[in-house]
Every structure is written in structure tokens, then in C-alpha cells.
Amino acid sequence: MPKLVFYSILVGIIAGGGALFFDLTLRWAEKIVMVGLMKFVPPKPGGEGSSAFILPHHWYLFPLILGLGGLLAGFLIYTFAPETEGHGTDSAIEAFHFKKGRIRWRVPIIKTLASAITIGSGGSAGREGPIAQIGAGFGSFLADIFKLPTDIRRTLVVVGIGSGIGSIFRAPFGGALFAVEVLYTQMDMELESLIPTLIGSIIGYSIFGAFHGWKPIFVTYGSRFTDPVHLLMYSVFGAFLGLMAYPYVKVFYGIRDIFKSLKIPDIFKPAIGGVLLGIMAMFFPYAAGIGYGWIQVAIAGGLAFWVMLILPFAKMLATSFSISSGGSGGIFGPTIVIGGIFGALFAYTASYFFPSLGITPEPLVVVGMAGYISAVAKVPLAGLIMTMEMTGGYGLIVPALVVIIFGLLTSGNVTIYEKQVPNKLSSPAHIGDFAVDVLEGLKVEDALPYCGKAIWVSEGENLEKILNIFTTTRADVLCVRGSDGKFSGLISINHVKEVVLQTHELIFPLVLAHDLITHGREALVYPDDNLKKVIQKLTELDLEELPIMEEGEKIEKVISRNSILITYSRSFEA
């Protein structure tokens, strides 16, 4: 434990320093691009400056600037670290569950630069994604340096997420809660990592606060919950926010799928997204940038009704253009903006129809932020605490809880973080924690009905064909057939990804299946093997699937962690 505390402190220092560097970079970019070139002075949240704003004079430059920003970000991402595209928190979640906490050292660097360009040029993305990845990446790097076991590596990744988010949002407790809660969609969390994550988050927050002050990001005026009659209104508002999670996630991933289907080099796709956002911003500049300042304006009741009516939906589209196109940035920031503006819109509407209730914008903006991020990201505790820390709105905890509960009920299983898993039982990180004795009593033959089909390639197939097979199937491994027609080895998708990143496309036809084999017969399992042994072999070989050698040297199926989980669950139904 003392060593883990030491590592957590180191991660917190890097996360806090990274948050400072990133914040200063964004301020510099905004001053040059937004204020200097566009003559656009966006409002700032009360804890960071003035909420006064000037709409752009040179509005016609939006498509050019955002398009160039997207092009530069795309060049950095797809040349040096393709895994940095999209929202960084999701990448860190994926590393925790599916990559044993491994994050390449270059990822935080490229993520920081690409996100700074995306957001600095006016893209609609949040600051938390790159900061979370800086912390998580450094945690993974520490594990490499000190040769730490996988469970500690994963813990340090969680510490990195919490430290980064706790720093940039000045929310040390909420950031730590977010990190342990965001990994799962159901009410599960990494409680074992909470104390080290709190340590890292406090350190990061202290470093960031020492330079930027200790005030919350948003200035509020002390609204408190005093009227139980209002709970009905908050219940309706929470249900509304939950329903609004569906179009947001649908648009975000729908646009992602459209961009992925475009038959053009990936490097140009963020530029197209930037141009599309730029065209939108020419007519509606409120959608450009992170947008925190508009929350502050809304708290004060200074947004026009027509702006409140359009802004949440425009922000959904703008964020999708910036991130789903292959750009880089966080998703948390735009989400709380959408939730806050929905709150202002709801307050305006309710006060119009029910003036006797005395409804003001501030409480609904605050609980809207908490309710929407909780519904969209499935982080109810973190959504509550972070919003309270970011606004100082502790007097609104009760209505915020009501909004969060109803938002979760109506949003169902929808989530903006697609790498989340339902609970620990569904995570490869914890599969070894459950019922070892039961797994010892179950055999591979018990899992056969739930196993996937083995996919074969010949030794002479080239890398281009192999890539096509991996992208058109759900396979994690391919079985290689030798010249004698028998099994000669295994190709792992993770190894192929590494080869692709280090190999020019022109060389793909020259790289053959025989050259890509990483495992031989040691990767085979047999019908009589118990499932505990299979789990151990999956872990030792760093594979997601293993071929099953049946009678007569026949391989028709592969066993995976998921098929083992299904077999385990069904064993209790027998």
C-alpha cells in the first residue's frame, strides 16, 4: 500500500501539471484564433473570467479555421496514434477492461496536441478527455518502468482518470468518484481504487488550484431547495433529460458510422467534420467551442429563449462533427453544457406557464448538468458530487437526486461511453475474481454451445486480406492453416494492430500470414480442460480467444472470456 500511495502521488502531480499545460494552451489558442482572427469573445464561466461576450465579426472564417484545425488534428492522430481519435475517457476505459491497463507512451502526448488543436480552433469538445488520458497514460507508463503487476497497472489507470478530471474541473472528490464509477453502466464501481484515486485527485487539484485559484468553475448565488411542491417539476425534468439521452447518443454514433463508411483517407475526415461545424457556426456561433460560458449566462437568466431552444440540439450535432468525425476531445464538457441549457429552457417554460411557482433558472441549470451527465454516462454519484463541486450548489442536492433518479430510469441502458461494461462480472479485469472453484468444475466441452466459430486463413494470405477479415468479422484471433492442411499457428488482432501501425500500406501485400503468427500449439485448449485453466492461459498469452482442438485434430470453435462467463452463469440454472 505505501508504494501504491507513492505511485498515486506521482500520477496526481503529472495530471495536475498536464491540466495546467493544457488549460494554458487552450487559453492561448482562444486568444489567437477566436479573439484575434474571428473577433469572437465567448463568455467564460464565473470562476474563469467574465461572462460578457461578443459574437464574431469575421463569422465567414469559421469553416476555414475549423477545417484547418481538423486537418492538423487528423494528421497527428492517424500518423502517430490512431487510438487517440474520439473521446479520451472511452480509450482509458477500454485500456482498463480489455488491454490490461496498457496505454502507449505516445498516446497522451498526441491526445493533448490533437485535442488542443480541435478545441482551440473552435471545436465542440471537452477538456477532460485528454487530461484523463494524460493521467491514465502516465499511470500505465509507471507500471512499465517499475514492472508492476497488471492489477496495479489498472489501478493507476483509474488514478490517472480521476486525477485528470478532478484537476481540470476543480472537483477532487467528484473526479475520483467519476473514475471508479464510469467503468460500468450498472451500479458497480472500482471501490478498491477509490483511496489511491482520491490521493491522486487531491494532488492534481492542489497543483491546478495553486495557479488558477480555488473558486468553483461556475458562480452561483446560493439557491436552495425549500419547497417540496417543486419535486414534481424536478421529476418531470429528470424524465425529460433521460429521454434526451437517446437522440444525443444516436446522433453521436450515427455520425461516427457515417464518417467511418466514407471511402477517403482517415486523415481528412476530421477536416470535413470541422468544415461542417464551421458552416453551422456561421449561422449559430453559440455551438462552437466548449461552451461553459453559456452555462454561466444561463444561470444569470441572460440567454434568449430562441438560443436556449436551439443550443442543446446544435451542441449535440456540433460535438458529433468535432469528435465522431475522428477528431479528438472530451465528451463530458459538451454534455454538461447540453444539460445546463436544457435546465434553463425548462425553467423559462415552467415559469411562463406557472408564474406563481417562482421558478428561477439557476437551480434547474445546476440540476440539469448533474442529471444529464448521470443519464448519458451512467455516473449518478459522480454526476451529483462533481456538479456540486463545480457550482457550489450544495443546497440543491435533494432536487438533483430526484432529477438523477428519473433521468436514469428513463434513459435505460443508453450510454455515451461505448467501452463501458455492465459490471465487474462482465469485465476481463475481474473474471479471475469470481468463483474459481466453480470454474475448476466446468470443462471446455460445457462451453462449446456458446463458443464462436474458428476462422481460418492459409499461410500465404497477405496482411491486406487478413485486415479485411478482422474488420468484417468479430474475430480476435485467426487460425493459420499450414501447407499440410493442419493448424500451424495463431494470429492475434492485437499483434496485427501493432504491425499495421509500424508498416506502410504499400508493404501490406508483402506481409504474409506466416509472418504474423505469434502463438503455436501452446495456445490450443482441449474439451477436457477445465475453465480455470483456460482463463489462466488467456491471461498468460494475452489473448481474447483460444482455439479448441477436438477429436481428430479438428478445430471448429474458439473459446473466449465471454463464452466462459455464459457457461458460468448457465451452470447455476441447471
C-alpha positions in Angstrom: 0.0 0.0 0.0 2.7 2.6 0.8 4.2 2.1 -2.7 0.7 2.5 -4.3 0.3 5.8 -2.4 3.7 6.9 -3.8 2.7 6.0 -7.3 -0.7 7.7 -6.9 1.1 10.9 -5.8 3.3 10.8 -8.9 0.3 10.3 -11.2 -1.5 13.2 -9.4 1.5 15.5 -10.0 1.6 14.7 -13.7 -2.2 15.0 -14.1 -2.2 18.4 -12.3 0.7 19.6 -14.4 -0.9 18.3 -17.6 -4.1 20.1 -16.7 -2.2 23.3 -16.2 -0.4 23.0 -19.5 -3.5 22.0 -21.5 -5.5 24.8 -20.0 -2.9 27.4 -20.8 -2.6 26.1 -24.3 -6.3 26.4 -24.8 -6.3 30.0 -23.4 -3.5 30.9 -25.8 -5.3 29.3 -28.8 -8.6 31.0 -27.9 -6.8 34.4 -27.7 -5.2 34.0 -31.1 -7.9 32.2 -33.1 -11.2 33.2 -31.5 -10.5 36.7 -30.3 -7.7 37.6 -32.7 -8.9 36.2 -36.0 -12.6 35.8 -35.5 -13.2 38.8 -33.3 -15.3 36.5 -31.2 -15.2 36.8 -27.5 -17.0 33.8 -26.0 -18.3 34.1 -22.4 -16.4 32.4 -19.6 -17.7 30.7 -16.5 -17.6 32.9 -13.5 -14.6 31.1 -12.0 -12.5 31.7 -15.1 -13.4 35.2 -16.2 -16.2 37.4 -17.4 -19.5 36.1 -18.7 -19.7 39.1 -21.1 -19.5 38.1 -24.7 -19.1 39.5 -28.2 -20.5 37.5 -31.2 -18.0 37.0 -34.1 -17.4 39.8 -36.6 -15.5 37.6 -39.0 -18.1 34.7 -38.9 -17.2 33.7 -42.5 -13.8 32.4 -41.3 -15.4 29.6 -39.2 -15.3 26.8 -41.9 -11.7 27.6 -42.9 -10.4 27.7 -39.3 -12.3 24.7 -38.1 -11.4 22.8 -41.3 -7.7 23.5 -40.9 -7.8 22.6 -37.2 -9.5 19.3 -38.2 -6.9 18.6 -40.9 -4.0 19.2 -38.5 -5.6 17.1 -35.7 -6.3 14.3 -38.2 -2.6 14.4 -39.4 -1.4 14.0 -35.8 -3.9 11.3 -34.9 -3.7 9.0 -37.9 0.1 9.4 -38.4 1.2 8.8 -34.8 -1.5 7.3 -32.7 -4.8 6.3 -34.3 -6.2 5.2 -30.9 -6.4 8.9 -29.8 -9.3 9.6 -32.1 -12.6 10.2 -30.3 -13.1 11.0 -26.7 -10.2 10.1 -24.5 -12.1 8.8 -21.4 -13.5 6.0 -23.5 -10.0 5.0 -24.6 -8.9 4.8 -21.0 -11.9 2.7 -20.1 -11.1 0.4 -22.9 -7.5 0.1 -21.7 -8.7 -0.8 -18.2 -11.1 -3.6 -19.3 -9.5 -5.0 -22.5 -5.8 -4.0 -22.7 -4.6 -4.8 -19.1 -4.3 -1.1 -18.5 -1.7 -0.7 -21.3 -1.5 2.7 -23.0 1.3 3.5 -25.4 3.5 6.3 -24.0 2.9 8.5 -27.1 -0.9 8.4 -26.7 -1.2 11.1 -24.0 1.2 13.4 -26.0 -0.7 13.1 -29.3 -4.1 13.2 -27.5 -3.1 16.5 -25.8 -1.8 18.1 -29.0 -4.7 16.9 -31.2 -7.3 17.9 -28.6 -5.7 21.4 -28.1 -6.0 21.9 -31.9 -9.5 20.6 -32.1 -10.8 22.7 -29.2 -8.5 25.7 -29.8 -9.8 26.1 -33.3 -13.4 26.2 -32.1 -14.3 22.5 -32.0 -17.1 21.4 -29.7 -15.3 19.1 -27.3 -14.4 19.0 -23.6 -11.1 19.4 -21.8 -11.5 16.3 -19.6 -10.8 13.6 -22.2 -7.2 14.5 -23.0 -6.4 15.3 -19.3 -7.8 11.9 -18.2 -5.7 10.2 -20.9 -2.5 12.1 -19.7 -3.0 10.8 -16.2 -4.0 7.3 -17.3 -1.1 7.1 -19.8 1.4 8.1 -17.1 -0.1 5.5 -14.7 0.5 2.9 -17.4 4.0 4.2 -18.0 4.9 4.0 -14.3 3.7 0.4 -14.3 6.1 -0.3 -17.2 9.0 1.4 -15.6 8.6 -0.4 -12.2 7.4 -3.7 -13.8 4.2 -3.6 -11.7 1.6 -6.4 -11.9 -1.5 -6.0 -14.1 -3.9 -5.2 -11.2 -1.7 -2.3 -10.0 -1.4 -1.0 -13.6 -5.2 -1.0 -13.9 -5.5 0.8 -10.6 -3.0 3.5 -11.8 -5.0 4.0 -14.9 -8.1 4.7 -12.8 -6.0 7.0 -10.6 -5.0 8.9 -13.8 -8.5 9.3 -14.9 -9.7 10.6 -11.6 -6.6 12.9 -11.1 -7.0 14.5 -14.5 -10.8 15.1 -14.2 -10.5 16.2 -10.5 -7.9 18.8 -11.6 -9.4 20.3 -14.7 -12.9 20.6 -13.1 -11.6 21.6 -9.7 -13.7 18.7 -8.3 -11.3 16.3 -6.4 -14.0 14.2 -4.8 -16.2 14.1 -7.9 -13.2 13.3 -10.2 -12.2 10.4 -8.1 -15.8 9.1 -8.0 -16.1 9.5 -11.7 -13.0 7.4 -12.3 -14.2 4.5 -10.2 -17.9 4.7 -11.5 -17.5 5.4 -15.2 -16.1 1.9 -16.0 -19.5 0.3 -15.6 -23.1 1.0 -16.7 -24.8 -0.6 -13.8 -24.4 0.3 -10.1 -20.9 -1.1 -9.8 -17.5 0.6 -9.3 -13.9 0.0 -8.6 -14.0 0.7 -4.9 -10.6 -0.9 -4.3 -9.1 2.0 -6.4 -11.0 4.8 -4.6 -8.5 5.7 -1.9 -5.4 5.9 -4.3 -7.6 7.8 -6.8 -8.6 10.3 -4.1 -5.0 10.8 -3.3 -4.0 11.4 -6.9 -7.1 13.7 -7.4 -6.3 15.8 -4.4 -2.7 16.3 -5.5 -3.7 17.2 -9.1 -6.4 19.6 -7.9 -4.0 21.2 -5.5 -1.4 21.9 -8.2 -4.0 23.2 -10.6 -5.7 25.3 -7.9 -2.4 26.8 -6.8 -2.2 28.6 -10.2 -5.8 29.1 -11.1 -7.4 29.7 -7.7 -9.9 27.8 -5.6 -13.2 29.1 -6.7 -15.7 26.7 -8.4 -15.8 26.9 -12.2 -19.3 28.3 -12.2 -20.6 31.1 -9.9 -24.0 30.6 -8.4 -26.0 32.7 -6.0 -27.0 30.3 -3.2 -30.2 28.8 -4.5 -31.6 26.2 -2.0 -34.3 23.6 -2.1 -37.1 24.9 0.2 -40.4 23.8 -1.4 -41.4 20.1 -1.6 -44.1 21.1 -4.2 -41.3 21.6 -6.7 -40.3 17.9 -6.5 -43.0 17.1 -9.1 -41.4 19.5 -11.5 -38.0 18.1 -10.9 -39.3 14.6 -11.5 -40.7 15.6 -14.9 -37.5 17.4 -15.7 -35.4 14.3 -14.8 -37.6 12.1 -17.0 -37.2 14.6 -19.9 -33.4 14.6 -19.5 -33.3 10.8 -19.6 -35.3 10.8 -22.8 -33.0 13.4 -24.3 -30.1 11.0 -23.8 -31.3 8.9 -26.8 -31.0 11.5 -29.6 -27.6 12.6 -28.3 -26.1 9.1 -28.3 -27.9 8.2 -31.5 -26.6 11.3 -33.3 -23.1 10.9 -31.9 -22.6 7.3 -33.0 -24.7 7.7 -36.1 -22.4 10.4 -37.4 -19.4 8.3 -36.3 -20.6 5.4 -38.5 -21.2 7.7 -41.5 -17.7 9.0 -41.3 -16.2 5.5 -40.9 -18.1 4.5 -44.1 -16.6 7.3 -46.2 -14.1 5.9 -48.7 -11.4 8.6 -48.1 -8.2 8.5 -46.0 -9.0 8.9 -42.3 -6.6 11.8 -42.0 -9.1 14.1 -43.9 -12.3 13.1 -42.0 -11.8 15.5 -39.0 -11.3 18.3 -41.5 -14.7 17.5 -43.1 -16.3 17.5 -39.6 -14.6 20.8 -38.9 -16.0 22.4 -42.1 -19.5 21.1 -41.3 -19.3 22.6 -37.8 -17.9 25.8 -39.3 -20.9 26.2 -41.6 -23.2 25.7 -38.6 -21.2 28.2 -36.6 -21.5 30.8 -39.3 -25.3 31.0 -38.5 -25.2 29.8 -34.9 -21.8 30.6 -33.2 -23.1 29.5 -29.8 -22.4 25.9 -30.8 -18.7 26.4 -31.3 -16.1 25.8 -28.6 -16.6 24.1 -25.2 -19.5 26.3 -24.2 -19.1 26.6 -20.4 -19.6 30.3 -20.6 -23.2 29.8 -21.9 -24.0 27.9 -18.7 -22.9 30.9 -16.7 -25.0 33.3 -18.9 -28.0 30.9 -18.5 -27.6 30.8 -14.7 -28.0 34.6 -14.7 -31.0 34.3 -17.0 -29.3 36.1 -19.8 -29.9 33.7 -22.7 -32.7 34.5 -25.2 -35.4 31.9 -25.5 -34.7 31.1 -29.1 -31.0 30.4 -28.3 -32.0 28.1 -25.4 -34.3 26.3 -27.8 -31.7 25.6 -30.4 -28.4 25.3 -28.4 -28.8 21.9 -26.8 -29.6 20.2 -30.1 -27.0 22.2 -32.0 -24.4 21.2 -29.4 -25.3 17.5 -29.9 -24.6 17.9 -33.7 -21.5 20.2 -33.2 -19.9 17.7 -30.8 -20.6 14.9 -33.2 -19.0 16.8 -36.0 -15.9 17.5 -33.9 -15.4 14.1 -32.2 -17.3 11.5 -34.2 -15.6 12.6 -37.4 -12.3 11.2 -35.9 -11.3 14.4 -34.1 -10.1 14.5 -30.6 -11.5 15.8 -27.4 -13.7 15.0 -24.3 -17.4 14.4 -24.2 -18.1 15.3 -20.6 -17.9 19.1 -21.2 -20.4 19.4 -24.0 -22.7 17.0 -22.1 -23.0 19.3 -19.1 -23.5 22.3 -21.4 -26.4 20.5 -23.0 -27.9 19.5 -19.6 -27.5 23.0 -18.2 -29.1 24.7 -21.2 -32.0 22.2 -21.1 -32.4 23.3 -17.4 -32.6 27.0 -18.4 -35.1 26.2 -21.2 -37.2 24.1 -18.8 -37.1 26.9 -16.2 -38.3 29.5 -18.7 -41.1 27.3 -19.9 -42.3 26.4 -16.4 -42.2 30.0 -15.2 -44.2 31.0 -18.3 -47.0 28.5 -17.6 -46.8 28.5 -13.8 -45.6 32.0 -12.8 -46.9 31.5 -9.2 -44.2 28.9 -8.5 -41.5 31.5 -8.6 -39.1 29.4 -10.7 -35.7 30.8 -11.5 -33.1 29.5 -13.9 -30.2 28.8 -11.5 -31.4 25.7 -9.7 -32.7 24.0 -12.9 -29.4 24.8 -14.7 -27.4 23.2 -11.9 -29.5 20.1 -11.5 -29.7 19.8 -15.3 -25.9 19.5 -15.5 -26.0 16.7 -12.9 -29.0 14.9 -14.3 -27.9 14.9 -17.9 -24.3 13.7 -17.4 -25.6 11.0 -15.0 -28.1 9.7 -17.5 -25.8 9.9 -20.5 -22.7 8.5 -18.9 -24.3 6.3 -16.1 -22.4 8.1 -13.3 -25.0 9.1 -10.8 -22.8 9.6 -7.8 -20.1 11.4 -9.7 -22.6 13.5 -11.6 -24.1 14.7 -8.3 -20.8 15.4 -6.5 -19.0 16.9 -9.4 -21.8 19.3 -10.2 -21.9 20.4 -6.6 -18.2 21.0 -6.5 -18.2 22.8 -9.9 -21.1 25.2 -8.9 -21.1 25.3 -5.1 -24.7 24.4 -5.3 -24.9 22.1 -2.2 -28.3 23.5 -1.3 -29.7 21.7 -4.4 -28.6 18.1 -3.5 -32.2 16.9 -3.0 -33.7 18.1 -6.3 -30.5 17.0 -8.1 -31.0 13.5 -6.7 -34.6 13.4 -7.9 -33.6 14.6 -11.4 -30.8 12.0 -11.5 -33.1 9.1 -10.4 -35.7 9.9 -13.0 -33.1 10.5 -15.7 -31.6 7.1 -15.1 -35.0 5.4 -15.1 -36.0 6.9 -18.5 -32.6 6.6 -20.2 -32.4 2.8 -19.8 -29.1 1.3 -20.9 -28.1 4.1 -23.3 -24.6 5.5 -22.7 -22.2 7.8 -24.5 -19.2 5.6 -23.4 -19.4 2.5 -25.6 -16.4 0.8 -23.9 -18.2 0.6 -20.6 -19.3 -2.9 -19.5 -22.3 -3.6 -17.3 -20.5 -4.7 -14.1 -17.3 -6.5 -12.8 -18.6 -9.9 -13.9 -18.6 -8.6 -17.5 -15.0 -7.2 -17.3 -12.0 -9.2 -18.3 -10.2 -7.3 -15.5 -12.2 -9.2 -12.9 -13.1 -12.5 -14.4 -10.5 -14.3 -12.3 -12.1 -12.9 -9.1 -15.3 -14.9 -9.5 -16.0 -18.5 -8.4 -12.7 -20.2 -9.1 -14.0 -23.4 -7.6 -17.0 -23.4 -10.0 -14.7 -22.8 -13.0 -12.5 -25.7 -11.9 -15.6 -27.9 -12.1 -16.6 -26.8 -15.6 -14.9 -28.0 -18.8 -14.4 -26.6 -22.2 -16.9 -29.1 -23.6 -19.5 -27.4 -21.3 -18.8 -24.1 -23.1 -19.0 -25.5 -26.7 -22.6 -24.3 -27.3 -21.6 -20.7 -26.5 -18.3 -20.7 -28.4 -17.7 -18.8 -31.6 -16.7 -20.3 -35.0 -13.0 -20.6 -35.7 -11.9 -18.6 -38.8 -9.0 -20.0 -40.9 -6.5 -18.4 -43.2 -3.8 -20.0 -45.3 -0.1 -19.3 -44.6 0.1 -17.4 -47.9 -2.7 -14.9 -47.2 -1.3 -11.3 -47.1 -1.9 -8.6 -44.4 -4.4 -6.8 -46.6 -6.7 -9.8 -46.7 -6.2 -10.5 -43.0 -7.1 -6.9 -42.1 -10.3 -7.3 -44.2 -11.2 -10.5 -42.3 -10.7 -8.9 -38.9 -12.8 -5.8 -39.9 -15.7 -7.8 -41.3 -15.9 -10.4 -38.5 -15.9 -10.2 -34.7 -12.8 -12.5 -34.5 -10.0 -11.7 -32.1 -7.7 -14.5 -33.5 -7.3 -16.3 -36.8 -6.2 -19.9 -37.2 -3.4 -20.4 -39.8 -3.6 -23.5 -42.0 -0.2 -24.8 -43.0 0.8 -26.4 -46.3 -0.1 -29.8 -44.8 -3.7 -28.6 -44.1 -3.1 -28.7 -40.3 -3.0 -26.0 -37.7 0.3 -24.1 -37.8 -0.3 -21.2 -35.5 -2.4 -18.3 -34.4 -2.7 -14.6 -35.5 -3.9 -12.1 -32.8 -5.7 -9.0 -33.7 -3.7 -7.0 -31.1 -0.4 -8.1 -32.9 -1.8 -7.2 -36.3 -2.8 -3.7 -35.0 0.9 -3.2 -33.9 2.2 -4.3 -37.3 -0.3 -2.0 -39.1 0.9 1.0 -37.0 4.5 0.3 -37.9 4.1 -0.7 -41.5 3.4 1.4 -44.6 0.3 0.4 -46.6 2.4 -0.3 -49.7 4.0 -3.2 -47.8 0.8 -4.8 -46.7 0.6 -7.2 -49.7 4.2 -8.5 -48.9 3.4 -9.4 -45.2 2.0 -12.9 -45.1 0.0 -14.8 -42.5 3.1 -17.0 -41.8 5.0 -13.8 -40.7 2.2 -12.8 -38.3 2.0 -15.9 -36.3 2.6 -15.2 -32.6 1.4 -18.4 -30.9 1.7 -22.1 -31.8 0.2 -25.2 -30.3 0.7 -23.8 -26.8 -2.5 -21.7 -27.5 -4.7 -24.8 -28.0 -7.2 -26.0 -25.5 -9.0 -29.3 -25.3 -12.6 -30.4 -24.4 -11.4 -31.9 -21.1 -9.5 -28.8 -19.9 -11.3 -27.0 -17.0 -12.3 -23.4 -17.5 -10.0 -22.1 -14.8 -7.0 -23.4 -16.8 -8.4 -21.7 -19.9 -8.7 -18.4 -18.0 -5.1 -18.7 -16.9 -4.0 -19.4 -20.5 -5.9 -16.5 -21.9 -4.2 -14.2 -19.4 -0.7 -15.7 -19.8 -0.8 -15.5 -23.6 -2.6 -12.1 -23.6 -5.3 -13.4 -25.9 -9.1 -12.9 -26.0 -9.8 -16.3 -27.7 -8.2 -19.7 -27.9 -8.8 -22.5 -30.5 -10.4 -25.7 -29.3 -8.7 -28.9 -30.6 -11.3 -31.6 -30.7 -11.1 -35.3 -31.6 -9.3 -36.0 -34.9 -7.1 -32.8 -34.8 -10.3 -30.8 -35.7 -10.6 -27.1 -34.8 -14.0 -25.7 -35.5 -14.6 -23.4 -32.5 -12.8 -20.8 -30.3 -13.4 -20.2 -26.6 -13.5 -16.6 -25.3 -13.9 -14.9 -21.9 -17.5 -14.1 -22.8 -18.3 -17.8 -23.6 -16.8 -18.7 -20.2 -19.0 -16.2 -18.5 -22.1 -17.5 -20.2 -21.1 -21.1 -19.2 -20.5 -20.0 -15.6 -23.9 -18.2 -15.5 -25.8 -21.1 -17.0 -24.2 -23.6 -14.5 -26.4 -22.1 -11.8 -29.6 -22.7 -13.9 -29.0 -26.4 -14.3 
